[in-house]
Amino acid sequence: MLGARTGKVIVAQEGNDLPSAPRGFTWRPQLQRLATELRDLAQQIRRVAATATALDRRDSLLRLSRKIVALAAEDDSRSRY
């Protein structure tokens, strides 16, 4: 099914190779994700942050969540035009 979720998220730094995608799928940059997908991902990250026992890890996850929400807001503003 076109656009179906694989259930996998791969995080890589720019310039690094990505692993092979599941058969019939391709990876796409975070910026190409729909705003709703980004908000769902941010919510999942916040849930993980809530279970973190190390404060620095929790704070890092929460910062990441805020950045993803900001990307979703950018995507919303781009789609209005």
mmJSON file of the N, C-alpha and C atoms, coordinates in Angstrom:
{"data_MODEL":{"atom_site":{
"group_PDB":["ATOM","ATOM","ATOM","ATOM","ATOM","ATOM","ATOM","ATOM","ATOM","ATOM","ATOM","ATOM","ATOM","ATOM","ATOM","ATOM","ATOM","ATOM","ATOM","ATOM","ATOM","ATOM","ATOM","ATOM","ATOM","ATOM","ATOM","ATOM","ATOM","ATOM","ATOM","ATOM","ATOM","ATOM","ATOM","ATOM","ATOM","ATOM","ATOM","ATOM","ATOM","ATOM","ATOM","ATOM","ATOM","ATOM","ATOM","ATOM","ATOM","ATOM","ATOM","ATOM","ATOM","ATOM","ATOM","ATOM","ATOM","ATOM","ATOM","ATOM","ATOM","ATOM","ATOM","ATOM","ATOM","ATOM","ATOM","ATOM","ATOM","ATOM","ATOM","ATOM","ATOM","ATOM","ATOM","ATOM","ATOM","ATOM","ATOM","ATOM","ATOM","ATOM","ATOM","ATOM","ATOM","ATOM","ATOM","ATOM","ATOM","ATOM","ATOM","ATOM","ATOM","ATOM","ATOM","ATOM","ATOM","ATOM","ATOM","ATOM","ATOM","ATOM","ATOM","ATOM","ATOM","ATOM","ATOM","ATOM","ATOM","ATOM","ATOM","ATOM","ATOM","ATOM","ATOM","ATOM","ATOM","ATOM","ATOM","ATOM","ATOM","ATOM","ATOM","ATOM","ATOM","ATOM","ATOM","ATOM","ATOM","ATOM","ATOM","ATOM","ATOM","ATOM","ATOM","ATOM","ATOM","ATOM","ATOM","ATOM","ATOM","ATOM","ATOM","ATOM","ATOM","ATOM","ATOM","ATOM","ATOM","ATOM","ATOM","ATOM","ATOM","ATOM","ATOM","ATOM","ATOM","ATOM","ATOM","ATOM","ATOM","ATOM","ATOM","ATOM","ATOM","ATOM","ATOM","ATOM","ATOM","ATOM","ATOM","ATOM","ATOM","ATOM","ATOM","ATOM","ATOM","ATOM","ATOM","ATOM","ATOM","ATOM","ATOM","ATOM","ATOM","ATOM","ATOM","ATOM","ATOM","ATOM","ATOM","ATOM","ATOM","ATOM","ATOM","ATOM","ATOM","ATOM","ATOM","ATOM","ATOM","ATOM","ATOM","ATOM","ATOM","ATOM","ATOM","ATOM","ATOM","ATOM","ATOM","ATOM","ATOM","ATOM","ATOM","ATOM","ATOM","ATOM","ATOM","ATOM","ATOM","ATOM","ATOM","ATOM","ATOM","ATOM","ATOM","ATOM","ATOM","ATOM","ATOM","ATOM","ATOM","ATOM","ATOM","ATOM","ATOM","ATOM","ATOM","ATOM","ATOM","ATOM","ATOM"],
"id":[1,2,3,4,5,6,7,8,9,10,11,12,13,14,15,16,17,18,19,20,21,22,23,24,25,26,27,28,29,30,31,32,33,34,35,36,37,38,39,40,41,42,43,44,45,46,47,48,49,50,51,52,53,54,55,56,57,58,59,60,61,62,63,64,65,66,67,68,69,70,71,72,73,74,75,76,77,78,79,80,81,82,83,84,85,86,87,88,89,90,91,92,93,94,95,96,97,98,99,100,101,102,103,104,105,106,107,108,109,110,111,112,113,114,115,116,117,118,119,120,121,122,123,124,125,126,127,128,129,130,131,132,133,134,135,136,137,138,139,140,141,142,143,144,145,146,147,148,149,150,151,152,153,154,155,156,157,158,159,160,161,162,163,164,165,166,167,168,169,170,171,172,173,174,175,176,177,178,179,180,181,182,183,184,185,186,187,188,189,190,191,192,193,194,195,196,197,198,199,200,201,202,203,204,205,206,207,208,209,210,211,212,213,214,215,216,217,218,219,220,221,222,223,224,225,226,227,228,229,230,231,232,233,234,235,236,237,238,239,240,241,242,243],
"type_symbol":["N","C","C","N","C","C","N","C","C","N","C","C","N","C","C","N","C","C","N","C","C","N","C","C","N","C","C","N","C","C","N","C","C","N","C","C","N","C","C","N","C","C","N","C","C","N","C","C","N","C","C","N","C","C","N","C","C","N","C","C","N","C","C","N","C","C","N","C","C","N","C","C","N","C","C","N","C","C","N","C","C","N","C","C","N","C","C","N","C","C","N","C","C","N","C","C","N","C","C","N","C","C","N","C","C","N","C","C","N","C","C","N","C","C","N","C","C","N","C","C","N","C","C","N","C","C","N","C","C","N","C","C","N","C","C","N","C","C","N","C","C","N","C","C","N","C","C","N","C","C","N","C","C","N","C","C","N","C","C","N","C","C","N","C","C","N","C","C","N","C","C","N","C","C","N","C","C","N","C","C","N","C","C","N","C","C","N","C","C","N","C","C","N","C","C","N","C","C","N","C","C","N","C","C","N","C","C","N","C","C","N","C","C","N","C","C","N","C","C","N","C","C","N","C","C","N","C","C","N","C","C","N","C","C","N","C","C","N","C","C","N","C","C"],
"label_atom_id":["N","CA","C","N","CA","C","N","CA","C","N","CA","C","N","CA","C","N","CA","C","N","CA","C","N","CA","C","N","CA","C","N","CA","C","N","CA","C","N","CA","C","N","CA","C","N","CA","C","N","CA","C","N","CA","C","N","CA","C","N","CA","C","N","CA","C","N","CA","C","N","CA","C","N","CA","C","N","CA","C","N","CA","C","N","CA","C","N","CA","C","N","CA","C","N","CA","C","N","CA","C","N","CA","C","N","CA","C","N","CA","C","N","CA","C","N","CA","C","N","CA","C","N","CA","C","N","CA","C","N","CA","C","N","CA","C","N","CA","C","N","CA","C","N","CA","C","N","CA","C","N","CA","C","N","CA","C","N","CA","C","N","CA","C","N","CA","C","N","CA","C","N","CA","C","N","CA","C","N","CA","C","N","CA","C","N","CA","C","N","CA","C","N","CA","C","N","CA","C","N","CA","C","N","CA","C","N","CA","C","N","CA","C","N","CA","C","N","CA","C","N","CA","C","N","CA","C","N","CA","C","N","CA","C","N","CA","C","N","CA","C","N","CA","C","N","CA","C","N","CA","C","N","CA","C","N","CA","C","N","CA","C","N","CA","C","N","CA","C","N","CA","C","N","CA","C","N","CA","C","N","CA","C"],
"label_alt_id":[null,null,null,null,null,null,null,null,null,null,null,null,null,null,null,null,null,null,null,null,null,null,null,null,null,null,null,null,null,null,null,null,null,null,null,null,null,null,null,null,null,null,null,null,null,null,null,null,null,null,null,null,null,null,null,null,null,null,null,null,null,null,null,null,null,null,null,null,null,null,null,null,null,null,null,null,null,null,null,null,null,null,null,null,null,null,null,null,null,null,null,null,null,null,null,null,null,null,null,null,null,null,null,null,null,null,null,null,null,null,null,null,null,null,null,null,null,null,null,null,null,null,null,null,null,null,null,null,null,null,null,null,null,null,null,null,null,null,null,null,null,null,null,null,null,null,null,null,null,null,null,null,null,null,null,null,null,null,null,null,null,null,null,null,null,null,null,null,null,null,null,null,null,null,null,null,null,null,null,null,null,null,null,null,null,null,null,null,null,null,null,null,null,null,null,null,null,null,null,null,null,null,null,null,null,null,null,null,null,null,null,null,null,null,null,null,null,null,null,null,null,null,null,null,null,null,null,null,null,null,null,null,null,null,null,null,null,null,null,null,null,null,null],
"label_comp_id":["MET","MET","MET","LEU","LEU","LEU","GLY","GLY","GLY","ALA","ALA","ALA","ARG","ARG","ARG","THR","THR","THR","GLY","GLY","GLY","LYS","LYS","LYS","VAL","VAL","VAL","ILE","ILE","ILE","VAL","VAL","VAL","ALA","ALA","ALA","GLN","GLN","GLN","GLU","GLU","GLU","GLY","GLY","GLY","ASN","ASN","ASN","ASP","ASP","ASP","LEU","LEU","LEU","PRO","PRO","PRO","SER","SER","SER","ALA","ALA","ALA","PRO","PRO","PRO","ARG","ARG","ARG","GLY","GLY","GLY","PHE","PHE","PHE","THR","THR","THR","TRP","TRP","TRP","ARG","ARG","ARG","PRO","PRO","PRO","GLN","GLN","GLN","LEU","LEU","LEU","GLN","GLN","GLN","ARG","ARG","ARG","LEU","LEU","LEU","ALA","ALA","ALA","THR","THR","THR","GLU","GLU","GLU","LEU","LEU","LEU","ARG","ARG","ARG","ASP","ASP","ASP","LEU","LEU","LEU","ALA","ALA","ALA","GLN","GLN","GLN","GLN","GLN","GLN","ILE","ILE","ILE","ARG","ARG","ARG","ARG","ARG","ARG","VAL","VAL","VAL","ALA","ALA","ALA","ALA","ALA","ALA","THR","THR","THR","ALA","ALA","ALA","THR","THR","THR","ALA","ALA","ALA","LEU","LEU","LEU","ASP","ASP","ASP","ARG","ARG","ARG","ARG","ARG","ARG","ASP","ASP","ASP","SER","SER","SER","LEU","LEU","LEU","LEU","LEU","LEU","ARG","ARG","ARG","LEU","LEU","LEU","SER","SER","SER","ARG","ARG","ARG","LYS","LYS","LYS","ILE","ILE","ILE","VAL","VAL","VAL","ALA","ALA","ALA","LEU","LEU","LEU","ALA","ALA","ALA","ALA","ALA","ALA","GLU","GLU","GLU","ASP","ASP","ASP","ASP","ASP","ASP","SER","SER","SER","ARG","ARG","ARG","SER","SER","SER","ARG","ARG","ARG","TYR","TYR","TYR"],
"label_asym_id":["A","A","A","A","A","A","A","A","A","A","A","A","A","A","A","A","A","A","A","A","A","A","A","A","A","A","A","A","A","A","A","A","A","A","A","A","A","A","A","A","A","A","A","A","A","A","A","A","A","A","A","A","A","A","A","A","A","A","A","A","A","A","A","A","A","A","A","A","A","A","A","A","A","A","A","A","A","A","A","A","A","A","A","A","A","A","A","A","A","A","A","A","A","A","A","A","A","A","A","A","A","A","A","A","A","A","A","A","A","A","A","A","A","A","A","A","A","A","A","A","A","A","A","A","A","A","A","A","A","A","A","A","A","A","A","A","A","A","A","A","A","A","A","A","A","A","A","A","A","A","A","A","A","A","A","A","A","A","A","A","A","A","A","A","A","A","A","A","A","A","A","A","A","A","A","A","A","A","A","A","A","A","A","A","A","A","A","A","A","A","A","A","A","A","A","A","A","A","A","A","A","A","A","A","A","A","A","A","A","A","A","A","A","A","A","A","A","A","A","A","A","A","A","A","A","A","A","A","A","A","A","A","A","A","A","A","A","A","A","A","A","A","A"],
"label_entity_id":["1","1","1","1","1","1","1","1","1","1","1","1","1","1","1","1","1","1","1","1","1","1","1","1","1","1","1","1","1","1","1","1","1","1","1","1","1","1","1","1","1","1","1","1","1","1","1","1","1","1","1","1","1","1","1","1","1","1","1","1","1","1","1","1","1","1","1","1","1","1","1","1","1","1","1","1","1","1","1","1","1","1","1","1","1","1","1","1","1","1","1","1","1","1","1","1","1","1","1","1","1","1","1","1","1","1","1","1","1","1","1","1","1","1","1","1","1","1","1","1","1","1","1","1","1","1","1","1","1","1","1","1","1","1","1","1","1","1","1","1","1","1","1","1","1","1","1","1","1","1","1","1","1","1","1","1","1","1","1","1","1","1","1","1","1","1","1","1","1","1","1","1","1","1","1","1","1","1","1","1","1","1","1","1","1","1","1","1","1","1","1","1","1","1","1","1","1","1","1","1","1","1","1","1","1","1","1","1","1","1","1","1","1","1","1","1","1","1","1","1","1","1","1","1","1","1","1","1","1","1","1","1","1","1","1","1","1","1","1","1","1","1","1"],
"label_seq_id":[1,1,1,2,2,2,3,3,3,4,4,4,5,5,5,6,6,6,7,7,7,8,8,8,9,9,9,10,10,10,11,11,11,12,12,12,13,13,13,14,14,14,15,15,15,16,16,16,17,17,17,18,18,18,19,19,19,20,20,20,21,21,21,22,22,22,23,23,23,24,24,24,25,25,25,26,26,26,27,27,27,28,28,28,29,29,29,30,30,30,31,31,31,32,32,32,33,33,33,34,34,34,35,35,35,36,36,36,37,37,37,38,38,38,39,39,39,40,40,40,41,41,41,42,42,42,43,43,43,44,44,44,45,45,45,46,46,46,47,47,47,48,48,48,49,49,49,50,50,50,51,51,51,52,52,52,53,53,53,54,54,54,55,55,55,56,56,56,57,57,57,58,58,58,59,59,59,60,60,60,61,61,61,62,62,62,63,63,63,64,64,64,65,65,65,66,66,66,67,67,67,68,68,68,69,69,69,70,70,70,71,71,71,72,72,72,73,73,73,74,74,74,75,75,75,76,76,76,77,77,77,78,78,78,79,79,79,80,80,80,81,81,81],
"pdbx_PDB_ins_code":[null,null,null,null,null,null,null,null,null,null,null,null,null,null,null,null,null,null,null,null,null,null,null,null,null,null,null,null,null,null,null,null,null,null,null,null,null,null,null,null,null,null,null,null,null,null,null,null,null,null,null,null,null,null,null,null,null,null,null,null,null,null,null,null,null,null,null,null,null,null,null,null,null,null,null,null,null,null,null,null,null,null,null,null,null,null,null,null,null,null,null,null,null,null,null,null,null,null,null,null,null,null,null,null,null,null,null,null,null,null,null,null,null,null,null,null,null,null,null,null,null,null,null,null,null,null,null,null,null,null,null,null,null,null,null,null,null,null,null,null,null,null,null,null,null,null,null,null,null,null,null,null,null,null,null,null,null,null,null,null,null,null,null,null,null,null,null,null,null,null,null,null,null,null,null,null,null,null,null,null,null,null,null,null,null,null,null,null,null,null,null,null,null,null,null,null,null,null,null,null,null,null,null,null,null,null,null,null,null,null,null,null,null,null,null,null,null,null,null,null,null,null,null,null,null,null,null,null,null,null,null,null,null,null,null,null,null,null,null,null,null,null,null],
"Cartn_x":[0.848,0.0,0.901,0.66,1.457,1.319,2.444,2.436,2.139,2.078,1.801,2.994,2.71,3.775,4.439,5.739,6.477,6.575,6.312,6.474,7.9,8.747,10.154,10.516,11.312,11.865,13.372,14.068,15.527,16.027,16.934,17.514,18.977,19.357,20.742,21.138,22.407,22.902,23.048,22.9,23.026,24.391,24.393,25.621,25.902,25.26,25.437,24.488,24.92,24.075,22.958,21.811,20.689,20.729,20.181,20.095,19.08,19.096,18.114,16.709,15.802,14.407,13.731,12.654,11.91,11.467,11.303,10.953,9.703,9.822,8.701,8.569,9.497,9.44,10.725,10.672,11.87,11.847,13.014,13.105,12.886,12.325,12.161,12.615,13.155,13.627,12.487,12.847,11.87,11.022,11.623,10.892,9.769,9.816,8.78,7.623,7.695,6.617,5.444,4.277,3.095,3.138,2.563,2.562,1.935,0.891,0.254,1.186,1.955,2.919,3.981,4.415,5.426,4.89,3.657,3.078,2.923,2.554,2.458,3.828,4.856,6.214,6.648,6.352,6.7,6.01,4.757,4.021,4.657,5.066,5.736,7.034,7.767,9.03,8.776,7.708,7.368,7.013,6.335,6.013,7.286,8.242,9.515,10.238,10.207,10.866,10.281,9.002,8.345,8.834,9.379,9.875,11.376,12.05,13.509,13.878,14.861,15.307,16.454,17.194,18.294,17.76,17.975,17.425,17.975,19.263,19.829,19.198,18.897,18.23,16.802,16.109,14.743,14.722,15.639,15.692,16.018,16.924,17.266,16.068,15.33,14.14,13.083,12.918,11.933,12.34,13.637,14.118,13.853,14.123,13.869,12.39,11.533,10.091,9.679,10.238,9.902,10.367,11.532,12.027,11.116,10.632,9.749,8.412,7.897,6.655,6.869,8.042,8.345,8.379,8.921,8.901,7.472,6.611,5.204,4.556,4.879,4.325,4.817,6.088,6.616,5.878,5.621,4.911,3.504,2.852,1.511,1.55,2.531,2.597,2.927,3.723,4.045,2.825,1.996,0.853,-0.27,-0.217,-1.26,-1.081,0.088,0.369,0.309],
"Cartn_y":[-1.164,0.0,1.237,2.125,3.327,4.207,4.574,5.438,4.737,3.41,2.679,2.773,2.811,2.868,1.512,1.541,0.302,-0.011,1.005,0.815,1.053,1.49,1.726,3.174,3.712,5.052,4.919,5.447,5.407,6.836,7.036,8.357,8.298,9.205,9.255,10.702,10.973,12.317,12.543,13.796,14.149,13.696,13.073,12.593,11.127,10.549,9.133,8.304,7.112,6.214,5.655,5.456,4.817,3.324,2.505,1.075,0.837,-0.341,-0.686,-0.551,-0.025,0.091,-1.266,-1.499,-2.743,-2.868,-4.071,-4.322,-3.532,-2.796,-2.024,-0.637,-0.254,1.044,1.819,3.112,3.952,4.863,5.324,6.281,7.668,8.541,9.927,10.842,12.009,12.942,13.387,13.712,14.158,15.315,16.224,17.382,17.017,15.81,15.407,14.684,14.527,13.862,14.822,14.295,15.121,15.701,16.862,17.523,16.634,15.906,15.038,13.906,13.373,12.324,12.883,14.115,14.735,14.934,15.382,15.578,14.249,13.193,11.863,11.413,11.638,11.265,12.05,13.345,14.167,13.652,13.232,12.705,11.4,10.54,9.3,9.593,10.582,10.942,11.499,12.286,12.799,11.662,10.629,9.468,8.773,8.623,8.008,8.889,10.205,11.124,11.005,10.775,10.665,9.449,8.462,7.257,7.307,8.321,8.411,8.681,7.948,8.144,9.147,9.306,10.274,11.617,12.658,13.976,14.507,14.27,14.785,14.108,12.828,12.125,12.619,12.805,13.323,14.687,15.559,16.902,16.867,15.983,15.856,15.394,14.435,13.948,15.038,15.806,16.886,17.975,18.276,19.244,18.723,17.441,16.835,16.921,16.643,16.727,18.135,19.149,20.534,20.88,20.381,20.64,19.999,18.811,18.117,18.854,19.347,20.138,21.4,22.017,23.203,22.857,21.68,21.246,21.077,20.538,20.368,21.722,22.699,24.043,24.643,24.411,24.895,24.237,22.931,22.2,22.755,23.07,23.674,24.998,25.826,27.146,27.025,26.046,25.834,25.35,24.52,23.955,24.956,26.087,27.109,27.898,27.858,28.66,27.858],
"Cartn_z":[0.0,0.0,0.0,-0.905,-1.041,0.196,0.778,1.939,3.256,3.242,4.477,5.414,6.695,7.693,7.842,8.032,8.261,9.739,10.571,12.003,12.454,11.543,11.865,11.61,12.509,12.345,12.451,11.491,11.49,11.654,12.581,12.801,12.372,11.487,11.009,10.815,11.011,10.776,9.282,8.879,7.473,6.961,5.807,5.196,5.473,6.505,6.803,5.943,5.591,4.811,5.688,5.072,5.747,5.461,6.369,6.076,4.961,4.41,3.375,3.959,3.156,3.582,3.424,4.186,3.988,2.531,2.068,0.672,0.272,-0.833,-1.348,-0.741,0.128,0.79,0.531,0.752,0.709,1.923,2.331,3.422,2.857,3.646,3.214,4.344,3.977,5.008,5.917,7.144,8.135,7.62,6.863,6.379,5.42,4.846,3.906,4.597,5.903,6.624,6.785,6.863,7.097,8.51,8.669,9.973,11.047,10.703,11.7,12.118,11.165,11.495,12.439,12.178,13.024,14.442,14.55,15.887,16.629,15.908,16.524,17.029,16.223,16.623,17.857,17.886,19.047,20.303,20.158,21.308,21.801,20.892,21.28,22.02,21.546,22.192,23.588,23.743,25.075,26.032,25.522,26.366,26.842,25.937,26.31,27.32,27.099,28.02,29.422,29.516,30.821,31.605,30.909,31.578,31.828,31.309,31.457,32.91,33.393,34.769,34.854,33.789,33.775,33.271,34.06,33.716,32.398,32.117,30.863,29.653,29.766,28.659,28.488,29.614,29.544,28.875,29.29,28.717,27.229,26.833,25.413,24.602,25.123,24.425,24.317,25.364,25.317,24.328,24.248,23.243,21.838,21.625,20.324,19.976,20.942,20.721,20.304,20.977,20.625,19.213,18.818,17.457,16.416,16.714,15.775,15.66,16.78,16.744,15.906,16.025,15.222,13.734,13.386,11.981,11.49,12.342,11.967,11.719,12.55,12.368,11.05,10.711,9.427,8.274,8.408,7.364,7.21,8.322,8.251,7.509,7.82,7.172,5.689,5.297,3.887,3.108,3.743,3.034,2.833,3.533,3.367,2.083,1.509,0.319,-0.934],
"occupancy":[1.0,1.0,1.0,1.0,1.0,1.0,1.0,1.0,1.0,1.0,1.0,1.0,1.0,1.0,1.0,1.0,1.0,1.0,1.0,1.0,1.0,1.0,1.0,1.0,1.0,1.0,1.0,1.0,1.0,1.0,1.0,1.0,1.0,1.0,1.0,1.0,1.0,1.0,1.0,1.0,1.0,1.0,1.0,1.0,1.0,1.0,1.0,1.0,1.0,1.0,1.0,1.0,1.0,1.0,1.0,1.0,1.0,1.0,1.0,1.0,1.0,1.0,1.0,1.0,1.0,1.0,1.0,1.0,1.0,1.0,1.0,1.0,1.0,1.0,1.0,1.0,1.0,1.0,1.0,1.0,1.0,1.0,1.0,1.0,1.0,1.0,1.0,1.0,1.0,1.0,1.0,1.0,1.0,1.0,1.0,1.0,1.0,1.0,1.0,1.0,1.0,1.0,1.0,1.0,1.0,1.0,1.0,1.0,1.0,1.0,1.0,1.0,1.0,1.0,1.0,1.0,1.0,1.0,1.0,1.0,1.0,1.0,1.0,1.0,1.0,1.0,1.0,1.0,1.0,1.0,1.0,1.0,1.0,1.0,1.0,1.0,1.0,1.0,1.0,1.0,1.0,1.0,1.0,1.0,1.0,1.0,1.0,1.0,1.0,1.0,1.0,1.0,1.0,1.0,1.0,1.0,1.0,1.0,1.0,1.0,1.0,1.0,1.0,1.0,1.0,1.0,1.0,1.0,1.0,1.0,1.0,1.0,1.0,1.0,1.0,1.0,1.0,1.0,1.0,1.0,1.0,1.0,1.0,1.0,1.0,1.0,1.0,1.0,1.0,1.0,1.0,1.0,1.0,1.0,1.0,1.0,1.0,1.0,1.0,1.0,1.0,1.0,1.0,1.0,1.0,1.0,1.0,1.0,1.0,1.0,1.0,1.0,1.0,1.0,1.0,1.0,1.0,1.0,1.0,1.0,1.0,1.0,1.0,1.0,1.0,1.0,1.0,1.0,1.0,1.0,1.0,1.0,1.0,1.0,1.0,1.0,1.0,1.0,1.0,1.0,1.0,1.0,1.0],
"B_iso_or_equiv":[0.0,0.0,0.0,0.0,0.0,0.0,0.0,0.0,0.0,0.0,0.0,0.0,0.0,0.0,0.0,0.0,0.0,0.0,0.0,0.0,0.0,0.0,0.0,0.0,0.0,0.0,0.0,0.0,0.0,0.0,0.0,0.0,0.0,0.0,0.0,0.0,0.0,0.0,0.0,0.0,0.0,0.0,0.0,0.0,0.0,0.0,0.0,0.0,0.0,0.0,0.0,0.0,0.0,0.0,0.0,0.0,0.0,0.0,0.0,0.0,0.0,0.0,0.0,0.0,0.0,0.0,0.0,0.0,0.0,0.0,0.0,0.0,0.0,0.0,0.0,0.0,0.0,0.0,0.0,0.0,0.0,0.0,0.0,0.0,0.0,0.0,0.0,0.0,0.0,0.0,0.0,0.0,0.0,0.0,0.0,0.0,0.0,0.0,0.0,0.0,0.0,0.0,0.0,0.0,0.0,0.0,0.0,0.0,0.0,0.0,0.0,0.0,0.0,0.0,0.0,0.0,0.0,0.0,0.0,0.0,0.0,0.0,0.0,0.0,0.0,0.0,0.0,0.0,0.0,0.0,0.0,0.0,0.0,0.0,0.0,0.0,0.0,0.0,0.0,0.0,0.0,0.0,0.0,0.0,0.0,0.0,0.0,0.0,0.0,0.0,0.0,0.0,0.0,0.0,0.0,0.0,0.0,0.0,0.0,0.0,0.0,0.0,0.0,0.0,0.0,0.0,0.0,0.0,0.0,0.0,0.0,0.0,0.0,0.0,0.0,0.0,0.0,0.0,0.0,0.0,0.0,0.0,0.0,0.0,0.0,0.0,0.0,0.0,0.0,0.0,0.0,0.0,0.0,0.0,0.0,0.0,0.0,0.0,0.0,0.0,0.0,0.0,0.0,0.0,0.0,0.0,0.0,0.0,0.0,0.0,0.0,0.0,0.0,0.0,0.0,0.0,0.0,0.0,0.0,0.0,0.0,0.0,0.0,0.0,0.0,0.0,0.0,0.0,0.0,0.0,0.0,0.0,0.0,0.0,0.0,0.0,0.0,0.0,0.0,0.0,0.0,0.0,0.0],
"pdbx_formal_charge":[null,null,null,null,null,null,null,null,null,null,null,null,null,null,null,null,null,null,null,null,null,null,null,null,null,null,null,null,null,null,null,null,null,null,null,null,null,null,null,null,null,null,null,null,null,null,null,null,null,null,null,null,null,null,null,null,null,null,null,null,null,null,null,null,null,null,null,null,null,null,null,null,null,null,null,null,null,null,null,null,null,null,null,null,null,null,null,null,null,null,null,null,null,null,null,null,null,null,null,null,null,null,null,null,null,null,null,null,null,null,null,null,null,null,null,null,null,null,null,null,null,null,null,null,null,null,null,null,null,null,null,null,null,null,null,null,null,null,null,null,null,null,null,null,null,null,null,null,null,null,null,null,null,null,null,null,null,null,null,null,null,null,null,null,null,null,null,null,null,null,null,null,null,null,null,null,null,null,null,null,null,null,null,null,null,null,null,null,null,null,null,null,null,null,null,null,null,null,null,null,null,null,null,null,null,null,null,null,null,null,null,null,null,null,null,null,null,null,null,null,null,null,null,null,null,null,null,null,null,null,null,null,null,null,null,null,null,null,null,null,null,null,null],
"auth_seq_id":[1,1,1,2,2,2,3,3,3,4,4,4,5,5,5,6,6,6,7,7,7,8,8,8,9,9,9,10,10,10,11,11,11,12,12,12,13,13,13,14,14,14,15,15,15,16,16,16,17,17,17,18,18,18,19,19,19,20,20,20,21,21,21,22,22,22,23,23,23,24,24,24,25,25,25,26,26,26,27,27,27,28,28,28,29,29,29,30,30,30,31,31,31,32,32,32,33,33,33,34,34,34,35,35,35,36,36,36,37,37,37,38,38,38,39,39,39,40,40,40,41,41,41,42,42,42,43,43,43,44,44,44,45,45,45,46,46,46,47,47,47,48,48,48,49,49,49,50,50,50,51,51,51,52,52,52,53,53,53,54,54,54,55,55,55,56,56,56,57,57,57,58,58,58,59,59,59,60,60,60,61,61,61,62,62,62,63,63,63,64,64,64,65,65,65,66,66,66,67,67,67,68,68,68,69,69,69,70,70,70,71,71,71,72,72,72,73,73,73,74,74,74,75,75,75,76,76,76,77,77,77,78,78,78,79,79,79,80,80,80,81,81,81],
"auth_comp_id":["MET","MET","MET","LEU","LEU","LEU","GLY","GLY","GLY","ALA","ALA","ALA","ARG","ARG","ARG","THR","THR","THR","GLY","GLY","GLY","LYS","LYS","LYS","VAL","VAL","VAL","ILE","ILE","ILE","VAL","VAL","VAL","ALA","ALA","ALA","GLN","GLN","GLN","GLU","GLU","GLU","GLY","GLY","GLY","ASN","ASN","ASN","ASP","ASP","ASP","LEU","LEU","LEU","PRO","PRO","PRO","SER","SER","SER","ALA","ALA","ALA","PRO","PRO","PRO","ARG","ARG","ARG","GLY","GLY","GLY","PHE","PHE","PHE","THR","THR","THR","TRP","TRP","TRP","ARG","ARG","ARG","PRO","PRO","PRO","GLN","GLN","GLN","LEU","LEU","LEU","GLN","GLN","GLN","ARG","ARG","ARG","LEU","LEU","LEU","ALA","ALA","ALA","THR","THR","THR","GLU","GLU","GLU","LEU","LEU","LEU","ARG","ARG","ARG","ASP","ASP","ASP","LEU","LEU","LEU","ALA","ALA","ALA","GLN","GLN","GLN","GLN","GLN","GLN","ILE","ILE","ILE","ARG","ARG","ARG","ARG","ARG","ARG","VAL","VAL","VAL","ALA","ALA","ALA","ALA","ALA","ALA","THR","THR","THR","ALA","ALA","ALA","THR","THR","THR","ALA","ALA","ALA","LEU","LEU","LEU","ASP","ASP","ASP","ARG","ARG","ARG","ARG","ARG","ARG","ASP","ASP","ASP","SER","SER","SER","LEU","LEU","LEU","LEU","LEU","LEU","ARG","ARG","ARG","LEU","LEU","LEU","SER","SER","SER","ARG","ARG","ARG","LYS","LYS","LYS","ILE","ILE","ILE","VAL","VAL","VAL","ALA","ALA","ALA","LEU","LEU","LEU","ALA","ALA","ALA","ALA","ALA","ALA","GLU","GLU","GLU","ASP","ASP","ASP","ASP","ASP","ASP","SER","SER","SER","ARG","ARG","ARG","SER","SER","SER","ARG","ARG","ARG","TYR","TYR","TYR"],
"auth_asym_id":["A","A","A","A","A","A","A","A","A","A","A","A","A","A","A","A","A","A","A","A","A","A","A","A","A","A","A","A","A","A","A","A","A","A","A","A","A","A","A","A","A","A","A","A","A","A","A","A","A","A","A","A","A","A","A","A","A","A","A","A","A","A","A","A","A","A","A","A","A","A","A","A","A","A","A","A","A","A","A","A","A","A","A","A","A","A","A","A","A","A","A","A","A","A","A","A","A","A","A","A","A","A","A","A","A","A","A","A","A","A","A","A","A","A","A","A","A","A","A","A","A","A","A","A","A","A","A","A","A","A","A","A","A","A","A","A","A","A","A","A","A","A","A","A","A","A","A","A","A","A","A","A","A","A","A","A","A","A","A","A","A","A","A","A","A","A","A","A","A","A","A","A","A","A","A","A","A","A","A","A","A","A","A","A","A","A","A","A","A","A","A","A","A","A","A","A","A","A","A","A","A","A","A","A","A","A","A","A","A","A","A","A","A","A","A","A","A","A","A","A","A","A","A","A","A","A","A","A","A","A","A","A","A","A","A","A","A","A","A","A","A","A","A"],
"auth_atom_id":["N","CA","C","N","CA","C","N","CA","C","N","CA","C","N","CA","C","N","CA","C","N","CA","C","N","CA","C","N","CA","C","N","CA","C","N","CA","C","N","CA","C","N","CA","C","N","CA","C","N","CA","C","N","CA","C","N","CA","C","N","CA","C","N","CA","C","N","CA","C","N","CA","C","N","CA","C","N","CA","C","N","CA","C","N","CA","C","N","CA","C","N","CA","C","N","CA","C","N","CA","C","N","CA","C","N","CA","C","N","CA","C","N","CA","C","N","CA","C","N","CA","C","N","CA","C","N","CA","C","N","CA","C","N","CA","C","N","CA","C","N","CA","C","N","CA","C","N","CA","C","N","CA","C","N","CA","C","N","CA","C","N","CA","C","N","CA","C","N","CA","C","N","CA","C","N","CA","C","N","CA","C","N","CA","C","N","CA","C","N","CA","C","N","CA","C","N","CA","C","N","CA","C","N","CA","C","N","CA","C","N","CA","C","N","CA","C","N","CA","C","N","CA","C","N","CA","C","N","CA","C","N","CA","C","N","CA","C","N","CA","C","N","CA","C","N","CA","C","N","CA","C","N","CA","C","N","CA","C","N","CA","C","N","CA","C","N","CA","C","N","CA","C","N","CA","C","N","CA","C","N","CA","C"],
"pdbx_PDB_model_num":[1,1,1,1,1,1,1,1,1,1,1,1,1,1,1,1,1,1,1,1,1,1,1,1,1,1,1,1,1,1,1,1,1,1,1,1,1,1,1,1,1,1,1,1,1,1,1,1,1,1,1,1,1,1,1,1,1,1,1,1,1,1,1,1,1,1,1,1,1,1,1,1,1,1,1,1,1,1,1,1,1,1,1,1,1,1,1,1,1,1,1,1,1,1,1,1,1,1,1,1,1,1,1,1,1,1,1,1,1,1,1,1,1,1,1,1,1,1,1,1,1,1,1,1,1,1,1,1,1,1,1,1,1,1,1,1,1,1,1,1,1,1,1,1,1,1,1,1,1,1,1,1,1,1,1,1,1,1,1,1,1,1,1,1,1,1,1,1,1,1,1,1,1,1,1,1,1,1,1,1,1,1,1,1,1,1,1,1,1,1,1,1,1,1,1,1,1,1,1,1,1,1,1,1,1,1,1,1,1,1,1,1,1,1,1,1,1,1,1,1,1,1,1,1,1,1,1,1,1,1,1,1,1,1,1,1,1,1,1,1,1,1,1]
}}}
